[in-house]
């Protein structure tokens, strides 16, 4: 089971890098729990799909330096990676977007049930991201 979970997480991250929200959603349990970094909790594939569509309007991102870890029973997993991106459109409550670029460490915690991802919890340092956006905005 740990190898199946590792493959599931790898497929999810590859779909992210390919910009394929539908491929990501296909790996999710119908009632997936999505914990948004420093935000709320949403439940269900449709809310996840909506969130991804909204994010695609504001950011273009790619994940690199990916390390995947899986529990012995395959029920939990995590991925640590570097996010390299561009801030395309101003998001509510955040600094103005002017195409600034950023690179930061991030991670996602996963739960897996019945061969599908049942929880996605994303973690990154929002203050670091804001500092990079504000600095890049002053330089450009």
TAJOJO-V301471 format. One line per field, one symbol per residue. ss: DSSP state (H for helix, E for strand, - for the rest). phi: phi as a letter, one per 20 degrees, with the letter a starting at -180 (. if undefined). burial: b if it has 24 or more other ideal C-beta (glycine too) atoms within 12 Angstrom, else e. A space follows every 10 residues. Layout:
ss = ???
phi = ???
burial = ???
This chain:
ss = -HHHHHHHHH HHHHHHH--- HHHHHH-EEE EEEEE----- EEE-HHHHHH HHHHHHHHEE EEEEEEEEEE -----EEEEE EEEEEEE--- ---------- EEEEEEEEEE EEE--EEEEE EEEE-HHHHH HHHHHHHHH-
phi = .gfffffgff fffffgfemd gfffgfeefg dgedeeglce cccoffffgf gffffffecc ccdclfcdcc fgemecbbcd adddbceebg egndgfecmg dbbbfbbcdc dcclmcfdbc cecbefffgf fffffffffd
burial = eeeebbebbb bbbeebbeee beebbebbbe ebbbbbbeee ebeebebbbe bbeebeebbe bebeebebeb eeebebbbbb bebebebeee eeeebebeeb bbbbebbbbb bbeeebbbbb bbbbeeeebe ebbeeeeeee
